[in-house]
Amino acid sequence: MNRIIAAVIIALPLMATTLLPRPASAEIIRRPIVAHPVVVAQSSRRVERRVWVAGHWDYSNHHRRWVPGHYEYRR
């Protein structure tokens, strides 16, 4: 007798969950998670660096001229 009561106690909740209709709110909607690439904002300001240019000869059509070393601003 105790076995029958124990079996009914265990089987009753399982039977109720399978026979009762599921409400619409219980439906789980899964949407895929899309990983967006990380975008680094670039500033529109141009970075200029001072670069040392060693002394050199400047050539033209008729002659050459010595240019002493100096700094130039370059990107």
N, C-alpha and C positions, 0 to 999 in steps of 0.2 A: 504493500500500500504506500509506504513511504517513497518507494522508487517511482511509482506512478505520479505522485504529487510533485516530486522533484523534477521529473521529466516534463510535466505540464508547466511548472514554473520557469524552466529553462526555455521550453519551446514556444511559449506564448509570446514573449517579446519579439522573437525572431519571426514568427508567423505574422505578427502585426506589422512589422516593418516591410515585409515582402508583399502583403496583400493591400495595404493602404496606398492610395495614389500619392505621388510626390507633388508637393506644391511647386509652382513655377519659380518661386523665389529660391528654391533649393538647387536649381540648376546652376552649375558653375560655368561661367563663360571665361575661357582662358584666351588671352591675347598674347601673342608672342612679344617678348621684350626685345626691342631693337636697340642695340648699342650704337649711339651716334658718335661719330668721330669727334675728338676734342679739337676745336678750332681756336687757335691762338690769334688774338686780335693784333694786327700789325699797325703800328703807328704810321701816319703818312709823312712824318718828319724824316728828312734825309739825314743820315749820319755822315758827317765828314770828319776825316782823320787827317792830322798833319803828318806827312810822310817826308822824310829827308831824301832829297835827290842829290847824289854826289855830283861834283863838277864834271863837265863833259864839253865836247866840242859841238857846236851848232853849225851845221853845214847849210849853205845856200848855193845858188847857181854860180856865184862869182868868187866867193871867199868862205873861209871858216872863221868862227868866232868862239873864244873860250867863255863858257858860262860857269861862274863859280857855284859851289854847292849852296843849296837853299831848301827851304821847306815848301811843300805844295799841299793844298787841300784836295783830298781825293775821297771818293765814296768808298 
